[in-house]
Every structure is written in C-alpha cells, then in structure tokens.
Amino acid sequence: MSAPTPNVLVLGGSGLLGSALVSHLSRISVPVHSPSRDELDVLDFKALDHYVSGLEPDIVFNCVGYTQVDRAESE
C-alpha cells in the first residue's frame, strides 16, 4: 500500500526558488497547484484565504519574494 499523495500548494511558483521547487516536485510525481500572479494576488488576503480554503492543501510552500532590494529599502 502506498502513501496518499499530498495536496501541495506552491505560492511564488514562477520565481527562481518556486520554479525549482515545482520542477522537483513534478519530477518525483507530486501534483502541484501553483497559481500565477494573474490567478491569485497573494497580497489580497481575502482572495488568498478564499483560494487556500477552497483548495485545502496539506502542504503550503511560500516562495513569494520581493527582489527589488534598493526599492524595498526606500519603501
């Protein structure tokens, strides 16, 4: 008997870290939900809550990052 397949959500799956994670999980046959920015705005907390509640993931990887270092310091 094999273990059940986890329901995995990767936020930030199009970024450097997230895309590597999604690629690795795909190679080992783990199905991944990784919404694009157009599908889910992770800064819209109501939309994020609705998405996560509807999906009911077993595991959430948050790979979202802000990479504009100079701008981050000024803002």
Stockholm file with secondary structure:
# STOCKHOLM 1.0

chainA/1-75         MSAPTPNVLVLGGSGLLGSALVSHLSRISVPVHSPSRDELDVLDFKALDHYVSGLEPDIVFNCVGYTQVDRAESE
#=GR chainA/1-75 SS CCCCCCCEEEETTTSHHHHHHHHHHHHTTCCEECCCTTTCCTTCHHHHHHHHHHHCCSEEEECCCCCCHHHHHHC
#=GC SS_cons        CCCCCCCEEEETTTSHHHHHHHHHHHHTTCCEECCCTTTCCTTCHHHHHHHHHHHCCSEEEECCCCCCHHHHHHC
//
